[in-house]
Amino acid sequence: MKEYVVDDKSSSEFLVHRSVFTDKEIFEKEKEEIFNKCWLFIGHESEVANKGDFHRKKVGGRNLLFTRGSDDVIRALYNSCSHRGALVCREDKGNSKVFRCFYHAWSFNNQGELVGMPGKEAFPETFNCNGSKNLHEVVRLESFRGFYFVNFDENAISLEEYLGNAKEYLALIADQSEAGMEVLQDPQQYSVRANWKLLAENSVDSYHGMPTHKTYFDIVGTRGGELSKDDLKGVGKDLGNGHGVVEYTAPWGRPVAKWIPAWGEEGKKETDEIKAKLVEKFGEGHANRITTLNRNMLIFPNLVINDIMAITIRTFYPTEPGYMEVTGYALAPKGENDQFRQRRNDNFLEFLGPGGFATPDDNEALELCQEGFLNNKEVEWNDISKGMIREQPESNDEEQMRAFWRQWDAVMSKKEAGRVHV
């Protein structure tokens, strides 16, 4: 395989060849080596809180059903009738005891078992005794702290091992409420005419924050969230296995639990109460990380969790080298009072939603990159070297993006992650 990633620690230079964003053969290999073999986020346990709950999901090019059966077991089922292949469920979500295929009316219960078929007398008595005509389950489904992932490779390592050091940061989110966390309402879906790896980079890229999103920071300042010299500072980390995170301070308010003057004295009292409960349960250090620090985390290959002025879960899948489909969810603590929930939703829509201050800017930047790759092929390399000279890279350096590219290179070329190419 051609060398697409140059990781030269001796000269503190990290380069990515721009053909990886446009080449169709690379795209096809990514589908095989990454999306067929890596752990992929399918949903949060709160989406299937009750027996019979289901959500239709597109994951890794497959049409799946994320369900909680009548036996209280969460499953990932292929949304394809075992008879002639039609979708057995066309609704995006709901609660049902049975999925009935539109084509020939074969029916399956919410555990995936075939329970009805017209003209049953025309089949042998032993038909489906071995369960081969039931809805097929994805070979691997595992979870951590309410986050569920699938893997289409039965030989893959466990989710626990795969997540590795990222578990620490998922716990900082899951610990925000004793009652647990929940996904809010329906997801927001949109598309971007850019390569999927550009969004992976962008999601943990603090370097672009001020120049790209200056208008938002100006608005935050009018609400008392003044930008100090210490804000937007923190660390960028390679968490292993392609996962990366930036953790930093910022001027905006966090419903859990960083107050800003715009929330008034009542809001201050409520945030103080939230903070006190977290300190009592976890101690000062862990509680301070939960409440005052922000995190943008990428779990390889395509799960982004931004725990900032609100919490978003975002996944994105390519349909071609220059086009991806994005799904975003808002996540929040269960039992949050109405006023704080409203603040959280306003924060989410204002910055993180597809019509907010951040997402349209980011999408435009990614599409401009894609256009630049296509039209200027004589310029071959992207530079992702910022911070390589530091022992501990800062949050506006690019170490967390290098983590992604080292794993991408290792998976695509089947060699050890982090190998130095000179």
N, C-alpha and C positions, 0 to 999 in steps of 0.2 A: 504493500500500500504506500502511495506517495506520502511524504511527510507534510501534514497540514498544520501541525502545531510545533512551534519552535520554543522550547523552554530552556533558555540558556542562562543558568544561574551565575556563571562566571562573569558575564557581562550585564547581568540584571536586565535581560531583554526577553520578552514573551510576545510571540507573534502568532497570529492565526491567519491562514490563507483564505482569501475572500471567496474562493470557489466553493467553500463548504456551505455558503449561503445560497448558491445558485445551481449547483450541479445536480442533475436528476439521478445519476447513479449513486451519489452520496446519499441523497434523500431515500432512495430505495433501500440502501444498506442500513440507514438509520431505522427504518421501519422494522427490519429483520433483527438487528442487533440490539436496539434500544427499546423500542416500543413493544417488541415481542418477548423481551427477556428481563426488563427492569420492573421493579414494583411501581405501580401506578395508582394514584389516589382515585377511589370511586365515590366516596361519600363519608359523611359524618353520621354517627349513630343516632343523632337527634332527628335525622331525616326519616328514619324508620323506627320511630319511638314506640309504636303500637303494633300489635299483632295484625297482620294483613296490610300494613303500610308498604308502599313500593314507590320507587322512582326509576324512570327510564334514563339510562346513562349511555353516553358514547365515550368509550374508553379504549385507547389504543387501536382505533379503527373498527372496534366491535360495538354492536348494539346490545346492551346488557340491561338486566333488571336487578336493581338493588332492593332486596326485599327482607321483610321480617315475617316468617311464616307463622301459621297458627300454633306451631310448636315452640314459638318464641326464639327461633334460631335465625340469625341474619345470614343471607346467602347472596351470591352473585350468580345469576342464571343468564345463559345466552337467550336473548329474545328472538328465538327462531323455532318455529314448530318442527318437531321431530318427524312430521309426516312429509310435508313438501317445502318447508323452509320459510313460510311467510311469518312476519312478525305476529306474535301472540298478544302483544300489548302495543297499542298506538297512543295511549294517553301518557302524558309526561309524568304524572304522579297520581296517587290515590290510595284507596284502601279497598282491598278485594279479597275474597276467598278463592276466586277462580279467574284464570286467564283463558279466554276463549278465542281460538283462531278464527279470523274472519273468513278464511278461504273454505275450509271443510268442516269447521265447527268442532275440531278436536279441543278438548278442555283439559286444563291442568290446574291443580290446586296451588296455593301460594307457597307450597314446599317444592313445587316443580313436578309433582307426580301426575301422570296421565290418569284422569278420572272419568273421562267421557269421550265417546266417539260414535257418530251416527253409523248405522249399519254394522254394529259390532258382531252380528251373527255371521258376517262374511269373513271374519278372521278366526284363526284357530284359538281354542280355549287357552292355550299356553302363551298367547300373544302378550308380550311385555312382562312375562314372569320374571325376567332378569332385569327389568327396569331400563332397558336400552331405549325405550321410546319416551321416557320422561324428558323434561327439559334438561339440557346438559348444564352442569355447574362449571364455573371457571375453576381450573385445577387448584389454584391457590387463592385464598382469601384470609387475610390476617389483619389485626388491628393493634393500635397503640393509643391509649388514652382517648378513645372514641373516634380516632381517625382510621378509616378502613381503606385498605389497599388490595389490589388484585395483582396477580402475576400469571402470565400465560405459559410460563416455563416451569414444569414440575420439578426441575433440578435446581431451581434458584435457591440462594441462601435465604434464611428466615428474614422476615421483616425486621425483627429486633436487631439482627446483625446488620442488616442493610442500613437502617436508620442511624445506627452508631451514635456519634456525638450530637446528632440533630435531636435526639430524644430529650436532651436537657432543655432545648428551646421550645419544643412542643409542650413540655411540662409547664413552662412559664405561662403558656396560654391556658392550658387545661386547669391550672391551679387558681385561675382568677375568680372562680365561683365554687363554693361548696356544693351547690345544687347541680353543677355541671354546666356545660356550654351548649348552645343551640344555634343551628342555622336559621336565619331569618328569611321568611317569605321565599319567593321564587328566585332562581339565579338570574343574573344579567348576562346576556350573550351577545357577542359582537365578533367581527372579523377584522383582521389586519392584513394588508397586502405586504407582508414582510416574512422573512424566515423565522421559524419558531425559536431558534437559538438567540435571536436578537432580543426577544422578550425575556428569555431566561437571564441574559446579561443585564438588561435594563432593570429588572425587578430587584436586583441587589446592588445597583449602581447609585451610590450617593453622590458621586462626582458631578452628575448632571443636575442635581436637585436645585441649586440656586439659579443657575443660568436658565434652565428650562421652565421652572415653576415659580419664578420670582413674583408673579402676580398673587399667587396664593400666600406666600410669606408676607407680602404687604397687607393682605386682608387679615391674616392672623395678628399682625401687629396692631391693627385698629381695635381688636377685641381684648387687648391686654396681654396677649401672648408675645411679649417682646423677644426678639432674637438677640441672645447674649453671645459673648465671645466664646462661651463653652458649648453653645448649642450646635447641633449637627456634627458634633465630635464624638468619637467613640472608637470602636475596633472593627476590623473586618477579619473574618476567620474562615479558614478551610476546615470544614467539619469532617472531611473524609468521604469517600464514595461519591464524590461529585457534589456534595451538599456544601452550602456556604451561607454565611449570615453576616449582616452588619447590625451592631447594637450601639445605640447612641442616644444622646439627649436632644430634645427639640422644643420649640416654643409653644406648640399647640397643647390644648387640653386633652387629657385622656380620661374617659369616664371611669376607668380603673387605673389609678385614682389620682390624677394630677389636675388640680384646680387652676382655672384662669379667671380673672376678674369678671369677664362677661357672664359667668354663671352665678354671680351674686353670692351673698353671705349664706343663703340657704344651700346653694350648691357646694360651698366650702364645707359646711357642716356635714353634708352627706358624703363628700369625698374623704373627709377626715375619718368618718365612721367606717367607711370601706377599708381605708388604710389600716386603721386600728385592728380590725378583724383579721386582716392578712398578716399583720405583725404578730398577733397573738398565736396564729396557727403556724406560721412558717419562720418566724424570727425576722429581725430587722433587715438583714442582708437580702434574703430572698424576696421579702415584701417590697423592698426598694427597687429591686430589678423589675418586678412585676409592674409596679405603679409608675415609676419615673423614667424608665428606659424604654426605648422603641426598638423594634426588631423588624428587619426585612430578611426573610429566610427563603432560600431555594433548596428544595429537596429534589435531587436529580431524578428524572430529567425535566419534569414540567409541572411541579407543584410549587406554588409561591404562597407563602403566608406572610402578610404584612400586618404586624401588630403595632399600629401607630396611633393616629387619632381615632381610629376604629380598627376593626379586624376584618381583613378580607382573606378568603381562600380563593385562589385563582389557578385554573388549569388551562392548558392550551395545546391543541393538536394540529399538526400540519396536514393539509390535503394536497399540497404541492410545494416545491421549494420556496416559492414566494407568496404563500398564502396560508394563514392559520385561522382556526376558530377558537375563540376564547370564552370561557365560562367563569364568572365571578360570583362568589357567595359572601354574604355578610355573616359573621359569627359574633355571638354575644353571650354574656353570662345569663343563665336562667334566673328568673325572679328579679331582674333589674327593674327599678321603679320606672314609671311611665316617663318622667321628666328626663332621666338619664338615658333611657332608651331612645327618646326623641333626639337628644343631643348626639348620641352615637349614630343614629340613622342620618342626621343632617351632616355630620362629619364624613360619613361614608360616601354619601351622594355628592357632597361638595368637592371632595378630593379624589376618591377612589373609583366612583362610579363612571360608566362610559361617557356620561355627559358632564363630568366634573372638571376641576381645574387641572388634574394630573393626567388622566388617561388619554384625552384627546391630544395633549401635547406629546406624550410618549409615543402614541401611535403615529403621529406625523413624523417624529424623529426617526422611528424605525422604518417607515416607508421611504423617507429620504435616504437612509442608509442603503436600503434595498435598491433604490434607483441608482445610487452611486456605484454599487457593485456591478450592476448590469451594464451601465453606460461607460464605465471607466476601467476596463479590464486590464489596462496596462499598469494600474496601481494594484499590486497583488496582495499586500499584507495589512492586517489590522494590528495595531500596537496595544497590548494590554499589560504594560510593564509597570504602571504607577504603583509605587510602594514596595517594589522588590528590594530596594536598598535598605528598608527598615526591618529591624528584628521583629517588631510587632506592627504590621500594617494598620493604618487607621481606617475608619469607616468610609472615608472618601477616596481610599486607594482601591486597588483592583484585585486583591488577593482572593476574595470570594468568587470572582469571575474566573480567575485562573483555576480555582478548584473545579469548577464546572468543566473547563476545557481539558484539564488533565484527565478527568474521568471519561469525557467524550472520546478523547484520543485513545485511551486505554481500551475502552469497549469496542471502538470501531477498528482498532488495529490489533486487538487481542494481545496487549503487552501490559506491563506493570504500570499502574497509574503513577504520575509524577516523574517518570523517566526524563532525563535531560537529553534534549536533542541539540546538537551543535553542528 
